[in-house]
Amino acid sequence: MVRTRQAVLLDDWLAHCQNCSAVLLQQFGLRFQQDYAAVRAALATAWSNGQTEGQVTRLKLIKRQMYGRAKLDLLRQRVLYQY
């Protein structure tokens, strides 16, 4: 369902979780319903913020490596030098 982005299967899967005998799965289904609109939109659209998250992670890594060593001008050079 997630890999093939089939949002139509979401409702059946959620109902199955809530009727399951496993308590943890029932709780997951209840929490899942609180963010239902966001999860359905994620399954229905092809948009992803993976590129943005990757760039933020890279910037944080560079900042951690340079902590206490340089000011903003050197950080800017190092970030822009990567490309």
Gaussian input, Z-matrix of N, CA and C with variables (Angstrom, degrees):
# hf/3-21g

backbone

0 1
 N
 C     1     B1
 C     2     B2     1     A1
 N     3     B3     2     A2     1     D1
 C     4     B4     3     A3     2     D2
 C     5     B5     4     A4     3     D3
 N     6     B6     5     A5     4     D4
 C     7     B7     6     A6     5     D5
 C     8     B8     7     A7     6     D6
 N     9     B9     8     A8     7     D7
 C    10    B10     9     A9     8     D8
 C    11    B11    10    A10     9     D9
 N    12    B12    11    A11    10    D10
 C    13    B13    12    A12    11    D11
 C    14    B14    13    A13    12    D12
 N    15    B15    14    A14    13    D13
 C    16    B16    15    A15    14    D14
 C    17    B17    16    A16    15    D15
 N    18    B18    17    A17    16    D16
 C    19    B19    18    A18    17    D17
 C    20    B20    19    A19    18    D18
 N    21    B21    20    A20    19    D19
 C    22    B22    21    A21    20    D20
 C    23    B23    22    A22    21    D21
 N    24    B24    23    A23    22    D22
 C    25    B25    24    A24    23    D23
 C    26    B26    25    A25    24    D24
 N    27    B27    26    A26    25    D25
 C    28    B28    27    A27    26    D26
 C    29    B29    28    A28    27    D27
 N    30    B30    29    A29    28    D28
 C    31    B31    30    A30    29    D29
 C    32    B32    31    A31    30    D30
 N    33    B33    32    A32    31    D31
 C    34    B34    33    A33    32    D32
 C    35    B35    34    A34    33    D33
 N    36    B36    35    A35    34    D34
 C    37    B37    36    A36    35    D35
 C    38    B38    37    A37    36    D36
 N    39    B39    38    A38    37    D37
 C    40    B40    39    A39    38    D38
 C    41    B41    40    A40    39    D39
 N    42    B42    41    A41    40    D40
 C    43    B43    42    A42    41    D41
 C    44    B44    43    A43    42    D42
 N    45    B45    44    A44    43    D43
 C    46    B46    45    A45    44    D44
 C    47    B47    46    A46    45    D45
 N    48    B48    47    A47    46    D46
 C    49    B49    48    A48    47    D47
 C    50    B50    49    A49    48    D48
 N    51    B51    50    A50    49    D49
 C    52    B52    51    A51    50    D50
 C    53    B53    52    A52    51    D51
 N    54    B54    53    A53    52    D52
 C    55    B55    54    A54    53    D53
 C    56    B56    55    A55    54    D54
 N    57    B57    56    A56    55    D55
 C    58    B58    57    A57    56    D56
 C    59    B59    58    A58    57    D57
 N    60    B60    59    A59    58    D58
 C    61    B61    60    A60    59    D59
 C    62    B62    61    A61    60    D60
 N    63    B63    62    A62    61    D61
 C    64    B64    63    A63    62    D62
 C    65    B65    64    A64    63    D63
 N    66    B66    65    A65    64    D64
 C    67    B67    66    A66    65    D65
 C    68    B68    67    A67    66    D66
 N    69    B69    68    A68    67    D67
 C    70    B70    69    A69    68    D68
 C    71    B71    70    A70    69    D69
 N    72    B72    71    A71    70    D70
 C    73    B73    72    A72    71    D71
 C    74    B74    73    A73    72    D72
 N    75    B75    74    A74    73    D73
 C    76    B76    75    A75    74    D74
 C    77    B77    76    A76    75    D75
 N    78    B78    77    A77    76    D76
 C    79    B79    78    A78    77    D77
 C    80    B80    79    A79    78    D78
 N    81    B81    80    A80    79    D79
 C    82    B82    81    A81    80    D80
 C    83    B83    82    A82    81    D81
 N    84    B84    83    A83    82    D82
 C    85    B85    84    A84    83    D83
 C    86    B86    85    A85    84    D84
 N    87    B87    86    A86    85    D85
 C    88    B88    87    A87    86    D86
 C    89    B89    88    A88    87    D87
 N    90    B90    89    A89    88    D88
 C    91    B91    90    A90    89    D89
 C    92    B92    91    A91    90    D90
 N    93    B93    92    A92    91    D91
 C    94    B94    93    A93    92    D92
 C    95    B95    94    A94    93    D93
 N    96    B96    95    A95    94    D94
 C    97    B97    96    A96    95    D95
 C    98    B98    97    A97    96    D96
 N    99    B99    98    A98    97    D97
 C   100   B100    99    A99    98    D98
 C   101   B101   100   A100    99    D99
 N   102   B102   101   A101   100   D100
 C   103   B103   102   A102   101   D101
 C   104   B104   103   A103   102   D102
 N   105   B105   104   A104   103   D103
 C   106   B106   105   A105   104   D104
 C   107   B107   106   A106   105   D105
 N   108   B108   107   A107   106   D106
 C   109   B109   108   A108   107   D107
 C   110   B110   109   A109   108   D108
 N   111   B111   110   A110   109   D109
 C   112   B112   111   A111   110   D110
 C   113   B113   112   A112   111   D111
 N   114   B114   113   A113   112   D112
 C   115   B115   114   A114   113   D113
 C   116   B116   115   A115   114   D114
 N   117   B117   116   A116   115   D115
 C   118   B118   117   A117   116   D116
 C   119   B119   118   A118   117   D117
 N   120   B120   119   A119   118   D118
 C   121   B121   120   A120   119   D119
 C   122   B122   121   A121   120   D120
 N   123   B123   122   A122   121   D121
 C   124   B124   123   A123   122   D122
 C   125   B125   124   A124   123   D123
 N   126   B126   125   A125   124   D124
 C   127   B127   126   A126   125   D125
 C   128   B128   127   A127   126   D126
 N   129   B129   128   A128   127   D127
 C   130   B130   129   A129   128   D128
 C   131   B131   130   A130   129   D129
 N   132   B132   131   A131   130   D130
 C   133   B133   132   A132   131   D131
 C   134   B134   133   A133   132   D132
 N   135   B135   134   A134   133   D133
 C   136   B136   135   A135   134   D134
 C   137   B137   136   A136   135   D135
 N   138   B138   137   A137   136   D136
 C   139   B139   138   A138   137   D137
 C   140   B140   139   A139   138   D138
 N   141   B141   140   A140   139   D139
 C   142   B142   141   A141   140   D140
 C   143   B143   142   A142   141   D141
 N   144   B144   143   A143   142   D142
 C   145   B145   144   A144   143   D143
 C   146   B146   145   A145   144   D144
 N   147   B147   146   A146   145   D145
 C   148   B148   147   A147   146   D146
 C   149   B149   148   A148   147   D147
 N   150   B150   149   A149   148   D148
 C   151   B151   150   A150   149   D149
 C   152   B152   151   A151   150   D150
 N   153   B153   152   A152   151   D151
 C   154   B154   153   A153   152   D152
 C   155   B155   154   A154   153   D153
 N   156   B156   155   A155   154   D154
 C   157   B157   156   A156   155   D155
 C   158   B158   157   A157   156   D156
 N   159   B159   158   A158   157   D157
 C   160   B160   159   A159   158   D158
 C   161   B161   160   A160   159   D159
 N   162   B162   161   A161   160   D160
 C   163   B163   162   A162   161   D161
 C   164   B164   163   A163   162   D162
 N   165   B165   164   A164   163   D163
 C   166   B166   165   A165   164   D164
 C   167   B167   166   A166   165   D165
 N   168   B168   167   A167   166   D166
 C   169   B169   168   A168   167   D167
 C   170   B170   169   A169   168   D168
 N   171   B171   170   A170   169   D169
 C   172   B172   171   A171   170   D170
 C   173   B173   172   A172   171   D171
 N   174   B174   173   A173   172   D172
 C   175   B175   174   A174   173   D173
 C   176   B176   175   A175   174   D174
 N   177   B177   176   A176   175   D175
 C   178   B178   177   A177   176   D176
 C   179   B179   178   A178   177   D177
 N   180   B180   179   A179   178   D178
 C   181   B181   180   A180   179   D179
 C   182   B182   181   A181   180   D180
 N   183   B183   182   A182   181   D181
 C   184   B184   183   A183   182   D182
 C   185   B185   184   A184   183   D183
 N   186   B186   185   A185   184   D184
 C   187   B187   186   A186   185   D185
 C   188   B188   187   A187   186   D186
 N   189   B189   188   A188   187   D187
 C   190   B190   189   A189   188   D188
 C   191   B191   190   A190   189   D189
 N   192   B192   191   A191   190   D190
 C   193   B193   192   A192   191   D191
 C   194   B194   193   A193   192   D192
 N   195   B195   194   A194   193   D193
 C   196   B196   195   A195   194   D194
 C   197   B197   196   A196   195   D195
 N   198   B198   197   A197   196   D196
 C   199   B199   198   A198   197   D197
 C   200   B200   199   A199   198   D198
 N   201   B201   200   A200   199   D199
 C   202   B202   201   A201   200   D200
 C   203   B203   202   A202   201   D201
 N   204   B204   203   A203   202   D202
 C   205   B205   204   A204   203   D203
 C   206   B206   205   A205   204   D204
 N   207   B207   206   A206   205   D205
 C   208   B208   207   A207   206   D206
 C   209   B209   208   A208   207   D207
 N   210   B210   209   A209   208   D208
 C   211   B211   210   A210   209   D209
 C   212   B212   211   A211   210   D210
 N   213   B213   212   A212   211   D211
 C   214   B214   213   A213   212   D212
 C   215   B215   214   A214   213   D213
 N   216   B216   215   A215   214   D214
 C   217   B217   216   A216   215   D215
 C   218   B218   217   A217   216   D216
 N   219   B219   218   A218   217   D217
 C   220   B220   219   A219   218   D218
 C   221   B221   220   A220   219   D219
 N   222   B222   221   A221   220   D220
 C   223   B223   222   A222   221   D221
 C   224   B224   223   A223   222   D222
 N   225   B225   224   A224   223   D223
 C   226   B226   225   A225   224   D224
 C   227   B227   226   A226   225   D225
 N   228   B228   227   A227   226   D226
 C   229   B229   228   A228   227   D227
 C   230   B230   229   A229   228   D228
 N   231   B231   230   A230   229   D229
 C   232   B232   231   A231   230   D230
 C   233   B233   232   A232   231   D231
 N   234   B234   233   A233   232   D232
 C   235   B235   234   A234   233   D233
 C   236   B236   235   A235   234   D234
 N   237   B237   236   A236   235   D235
 C   238   B238   237   A237   236   D236
 C   239   B239   238   A238   237   D237
 N   240   B240   239   A239   238   D238
 C   241   B241   240   A240   239   D239
 C   242   B242   241   A241   240   D240
 N   243   B243   242   A242   241   D241
 C   244   B244   243   A243   242   D242
 C   245   B245   244   A244   243   D243
 N   246   B246   245   A245   244   D244
 C   247   B247   246   A246   245   D245
 C   248   B248   247   A247   246   D246

   B1=1.4358
   B2=1.5299
   B3=1.3104
   B4=1.4583
   B5=1.5261
   B6=1.2934
   B7=1.4677
   B8=1.5232
   B9=1.3046
   B10=1.4633
   B11=1.5181
   B12=1.3348
   B13=1.4782
   B14=1.5224
   B15=1.3139
   B16=1.4592
   B17=1.5207
   B18=1.3057
   B19=1.4613
   B20=1.5247
   B21=1.3308
   B22=1.4620
   B23=1.5259
   B24=1.3105
   B25=1.4723
   B26=1.5225
   B27=1.3119
   B28=1.4677
   B29=1.5218
   B30=1.3110
   B31=1.4633
   B32=1.5278
   B33=1.3317
   B34=1.4623
   B35=1.5260
   B36=1.3294
   B37=1.4605
   B38=1.5236
   B39=1.3271
   B40=1.4577
   B41=1.5284
   B42=1.3203
   B43=1.4654
   B44=1.5273
   B45=1.3196
   B46=1.4679
   B47=1.5333
   B48=1.3112
   B49=1.4714
   B50=1.5229
   B51=1.3023
   B52=1.4609
   B53=1.5244
   B54=1.3319
   B55=1.4717
   B56=1.5171
   B57=1.3101
   B58=1.4570
   B59=1.5286
   B60=1.3288
   B61=1.4624
   B62=1.5249
   B63=1.3079
   B64=1.4663
   B65=1.5352
   B66=1.3012
   B67=1.4583
   B68=1.5249
   B69=1.3162
   B70=1.4658
   B71=1.5323
   B72=1.3004
   B73=1.4591
   B74=1.5286
   B75=1.3259
   B76=1.4605
   B77=1.5240
   B78=1.3275
   B79=1.4613
   B80=1.5201
   B81=1.3225
   B82=1.4558
   B83=1.5246
   B84=1.3179
   B85=1.4586
   B86=1.5168
   B87=1.3230
   B88=1.4663
   B89=1.5268
   B90=1.3143
   B91=1.4703
   B92=1.5355
   B93=1.2982
   B94=1.4567
   B95=1.5254
   B96=1.3261
   B97=1.4491
   B98=1.5247
   B99=1.3052
   B100=1.4606
   B101=1.5223
   B102=1.3233
   B103=1.4617
   B104=1.5252
   B105=1.2991
   B106=1.4586
   B107=1.5313
   B108=1.3135
   B109=1.4701
   B110=1.5276
   B111=1.3291
   B112=1.4604
   B113=1.5292
   B114=1.3144
   B115=1.4706
   B116=1.5243
   B117=1.3066
   B118=1.4686
   B119=1.5297
   B120=1.3328
   B121=1.4645
   B122=1.5259
   B123=1.3177
   B124=1.4684
   B125=1.5244
   B126=1.3193
   B127=1.4692
   B128=1.5233
   B129=1.3168
   B130=1.4631
   B131=1.5275
   B132=1.3192
   B133=1.4607
   B134=1.5218
   B135=1.2947
   B136=1.4683
   B137=1.5205
   B138=1.3175
   B139=1.4568
   B140=1.5235
   B141=1.3207
   B142=1.4534
   B143=1.5261
   B144=1.3102
   B145=1.4618
   B146=1.5257
   B147=1.3129
   B148=1.4616
   B149=1.5137
   B150=1.3273
   B151=1.4634
   B152=1.5234
   B153=1.3119
   B154=1.4676
   B155=1.5192
   B156=1.3213
   B157=1.4596
   B158=1.5269
   B159=1.3203
   B160=1.4597
   B161=1.5151
   B162=1.3190
   B163=1.4623
   B164=1.5262
   B165=1.3243
   B166=1.4613
   B167=1.5214
   B168=1.3280
   B169=1.4647
   B170=1.5268
   B171=1.3301
   B172=1.4690
   B173=1.5237
   B174=1.3220
   B175=1.4576
   B176=1.5235
   B177=1.3197
   B178=1.4673
   B179=1.5301
   B180=1.3199
   B181=1.4577
   B182=1.5291
   B183=1.3194
   B184=1.4681
   B185=1.5216
   B186=1.3238
   B187=1.4677
   B188=1.5313
   B189=1.3398
   B190=1.4622
   B191=1.5205
   B192=1.3194
   B193=1.4547
   B194=1.5246
   B195=1.3294
   B196=1.4626
   B197=1.5263
   B198=1.3131
   B199=1.4571
   B200=1.5278
   B201=1.3216
   B202=1.4520
   B203=1.5145
   B204=1.3055
   B205=1.4536
   B206=1.5129
   B207=1.3109
   B208=1.4489
   B209=1.5216
   B210=1.3127
   B211=1.4581
   B212=1.5223
   B213=1.3042
   B214=1.4511
   B215=1.5244
   B216=1.3330
   B217=1.4613
   B218=1.5331
   B219=1.3310
   B220=1.4602
   B221=1.5257
   B222=1.3198
   B223=1.4586
   B224=1.5306
   B225=1.3257
   B226=1.4617
   B227=1.5306
   B228=1.3075
   B229=1.4650
   B230=1.5266
   B231=1.3116
   B232=1.4585
   B233=1.5257
   B234=1.3271
   B235=1.4535
   B236=1.5224
   B237=1.3037
   B238=1.4577
   B239=1.5191
   B240=1.3238
   B241=1.4592
   B242=1.5311
   B243=1.3264
   B244=1.4534
   B245=1.5207
   B246=1.3152
   B247=1.4662
   B248=1.4398
   A1=110.58
   A2=117.68
   A3=121.06
   A4=110.58
   A5=117.43
   A6=120.59
   A7=112.71
   A8=116.66
   A9=120.19
   A10=112.73
   A11=117.02
   A12=123.93
   A13=112.05
   A14=116.09
   A15=121.54
   A16=109.50
   A17=116.71
   A18=122.22
   A19=112.23
   A20=118.07
   A21=120.61
   A22=111.90
   A23=117.70
   A24=121.26
   A25=112.89
   A26=116.85
   A27=121.21
   A28=112.15
   A29=118.39
   A30=121.39
   A31=111.80
   A32=116.86
   A33=120.13
   A34=111.08
   A35=116.39
   A36=120.52
   A37=110.92
   A38=116.26
   A39=120.79
   A40=110.85
   A41=118.00
   A42=121.52
   A43=110.16
   A44=116.84
   A45=120.78
   A46=110.45
   A47=116.95
   A48=120.62
   A49=110.97
   A50=117.02
   A51=120.43
   A52=112.60
   A53=118.05
   A54=121.80
   A55=112.55
   A56=117.33
   A57=121.92
   A58=110.48
   A59=116.86
   A60=120.42
   A61=112.30
   A62=118.66
   A63=121.97
   A64=109.53
   A65=116.10
   A66=121.72
   A67=110.92
   A68=117.46
   A69=119.98
   A70=111.67
   A71=116.42
   A72=120.06
   A73=110.82
   A74=117.00
   A75=120.72
   A76=110.96
   A77=116.62
   A78=120.92
   A79=110.95
   A80=116.63
   A81=120.28
   A82=110.32
   A83=116.62
   A84=121.12
   A85=112.27
   A86=117.48
   A87=120.97
   A88=111.42
   A89=116.90
   A90=120.72
   A91=110.73
   A92=114.55
   A93=120.89
   A94=110.80
   A95=116.56
   A96=120.87
   A97=111.82
   A98=118.39
   A99=120.96
   A100=111.28
   A101=117.41
   A102=122.97
   A103=111.20
   A104=116.95
   A105=122.02
   A106=112.36
   A107=117.48
   A108=120.62
   A109=111.12
   A110=116.78
   A111=120.67
   A112=111.15
   A113=116.59
   A114=120.23
   A115=110.16
   A116=117.00
   A117=120.04
   A118=110.85
   A119=116.39
   A120=119.84
   A121=110.87
   A122=116.98
   A123=120.42
   A124=111.12
   A125=116.68
   A126=119.96
   A127=112.24
   A128=116.68
   A129=120.33
   A130=112.98
   A131=118.59
   A132=120.43
   A133=110.69
   A134=115.17
   A135=120.80
   A136=111.94
   A137=117.59
   A138=121.28
   A139=111.20
   A140=115.41
   A141=121.58
   A142=109.20
   A143=116.47
   A144=119.45
   A145=110.83
   A146=116.50
   A147=121.59
   A148=113.51
   A149=117.72
   A150=121.08
   A151=110.58
   A152=116.73
   A153=120.57
   A154=110.65
   A155=117.01
   A156=120.88
   A157=111.06
   A158=117.29
   A159=120.57
   A160=112.01
   A161=117.25
   A162=120.80
   A163=111.30
   A164=117.08
   A165=120.63
   A166=110.34
   A167=117.12
   A168=120.94
   A169=110.91
   A170=116.16
   A171=119.91
   A172=111.28
   A173=117.49
   A174=121.54
   A175=111.48
   A176=117.23
   A177=120.62
   A178=111.67
   A179=116.84
   A180=120.90
   A181=110.56
   A182=116.65
   A183=120.41
   A184=110.36
   A185=117.24
   A186=120.47
   A187=111.22
   A188=116.66
   A189=119.59
   A190=111.74
   A191=117.02
   A192=120.79
   A193=111.32
   A194=116.88
   A195=120.84
   A196=112.60
   A197=118.99
   A198=121.72
   A199=111.68
   A200=116.34
   A201=122.05
   A202=114.79
   A203=119.32
   A204=121.22
   A205=113.74
   A206=117.71
   A207=118.53
   A208=110.55
   A209=114.10
   A210=119.84
   A211=109.71
   A212=114.89
   A213=121.25
   A214=113.22
   A215=118.32
   A216=119.70
   A217=112.38
   A218=117.40
   A219=120.40
   A220=111.26
   A221=116.64
   A222=120.53
   A223=109.98
   A224=116.68
   A225=121.17
   A226=110.38
   A227=117.33
   A228=120.76
   A229=111.17
   A230=115.38
   A231=118.61
   A232=112.23
   A233=116.98
   A234=120.22
   A235=110.38
   A236=117.76
   A237=120.94
   A238=111.75
   A239=118.29
   A240=121.75
   A241=111.66
   A242=118.11
   A243=122.58
   A244=111.83
   A245=117.37
   A246=120.63
   A247=110.65
   D1=-43.90
   D2=-177.59
   D3=-75.59
   D4=-46.17
   D5=-177.48
   D6=-67.05
   D7=-34.66
   D8=-179.36
   D9=-94.85
   D10=0.29
   D11=178.42
   D12=53.90
   D13=54.57
   D14=178.02
   D15=-102.01
   D16=88.62
   D17=-177.08
   D18=-68.74
   D19=-21.59
   D20=-178.92
   D21=-68.08
   D22=-24.25
   D23=179.27
   D24=-81.80
   D25=-9.44
   D26=-174.59
   D27=-63.17
   D28=-43.97
   D29=-177.32
   D30=-63.77
   D31=-43.23
   D32=178.65
   D33=-64.50
   D34=-41.25
   D35=-179.78
   D36=-65.10
   D37=-40.41
   D38=-179.99
   D39=-66.52
   D40=-40.14
   D41=177.27
   D42=-65.02
   D43=-38.38
   D44=178.14
   D45=-64.29
   D46=-40.14
   D47=178.60
   D48=-63.46
   D49=-43.38
   D50=-177.00
   D51=-71.13
   D52=-24.05
   D53=178.52
   D54=-95.41
   D55=0.42
   D56=-178.33
   D57=-72.92
   D58=154.87
   D59=-179.90
   D60=-81.15
   D61=-15.54
   D62=179.26
   D63=-76.58
   D64=122.99
   D65=-175.89
   D66=-65.19
   D67=-41.41
   D68=-179.02
   D69=-63.77
   D70=-36.32
   D71=178.10
   D72=-68.93
   D73=-36.67
   D74=175.74
   D75=-63.93
   D76=-43.70
   D77=178.52
   D78=-64.19
   D79=-39.74
   D80=177.19
   D81=-61.20
   D82=-42.29
   D83=178.37
   D84=-62.35
   D85=-38.92
   D86=178.33
   D87=-67.06
   D88=-44.25
   D89=178.19
   D90=-66.35
   D91=-35.58
   D92=-179.84
   D93=-63.28
   D94=-37.14
   D95=-178.37
   D96=-68.20
   D97=-24.30
   D98=177.97
   D99=-66.15
   D100=-31.16
   D101=178.99
   D102=-109.94
   D103=28.95
   D104=-172.99
   D105=-57.00
   D106=-45.41
   D107=-176.82
   D108=-62.67
   D109=-41.17
   D110=-179.08
   D111=-67.82
   D112=-41.82
   D113=-179.13
   D114=-68.45
   D115=-41.71
   D116=178.39
   D117=-62.91
   D118=-41.04
   D119=177.95
   D120=-64.78
   D121=-37.47
   D122=179.10
   D123=-65.19
   D124=-35.73
   D125=178.86
   D126=-78.07
   D127=-29.59
   D128=-173.98
   D129=-85.95
   D130=-23.77
   D131=-176.67
   D132=-108.57
   D133=159.35
   D134=-179.92
   D135=-94.73
   D136=1.64
   D137=-177.61
   D138=-73.84
   D139=146.29
   D140=178.00
   D141=-145.86
   D142=146.63
   D143=176.40
   D144=-105.29
   D145=26.05
   D146=-179.52
   D147=-61.60
   D148=-40.56
   D149=179.02
   D150=-63.55
   D151=-43.52
   D152=179.65
   D153=-63.04
   D154=-46.42
   D155=-179.78
   D156=-62.20
   D157=-36.91
   D158=177.99
   D159=-64.70
   D160=-40.72
   D161=178.85
   D162=-68.00
   D163=-38.88
   D164=177.85
   D165=-64.42
   D166=-41.66
   D167=178.22
   D168=-62.93
   D169=-42.01
   D170=178.86
   D171=-63.66
   D172=-42.39
   D173=178.89
   D174=-63.90
   D175=-42.39
   D176=178.13
   D177=-63.33
   D178=-38.18
   D179=177.78
   D180=-62.63
   D181=-45.43
   D182=179.21
   D183=-63.51
   D184=-41.64
   D185=179.17
   D186=-62.49
   D187=-41.34
   D188=178.68
   D189=-64.50
   D190=-38.59
   D191=-179.55
   D192=-66.71
   D193=-30.70
   D194=-174.56
   D195=-99.53
   D196=6.64
   D197=-174.75
   D198=-55.86
   D199=124.29
   D200=176.98
   D201=79.69
   D202=0.90
   D203=-174.59
   D204=-105.66
   D205=-27.95
   D206=-172.61
   D207=-149.36
   D208=167.80
   D209=178.35
   D210=-98.02
   D211=-173.06
   D212=-173.97
   D213=-62.65
   D214=-33.03
   D215=-178.10
   D216=-64.12
   D217=-41.09
   D218=177.94
   D219=-70.57
   D220=-38.22
   D221=177.00
   D222=-61.15
   D223=-42.56
   D224=179.48
   D225=-61.88
   D226=-44.52
   D227=178.68
   D228=-61.42
   D229=-43.12
   D230=-177.34
   D231=-68.26
   D232=-36.99
   D233=178.95
   D234=-68.86
   D235=-43.81
   D236=-178.24
   D237=-75.18
   D238=-24.60
   D239=-179.59
   D240=-67.72
   D241=-24.47
   D242=-177.42
   D243=-60.69
   D244=-22.95
   D245=-177.12
   D246=-107.91

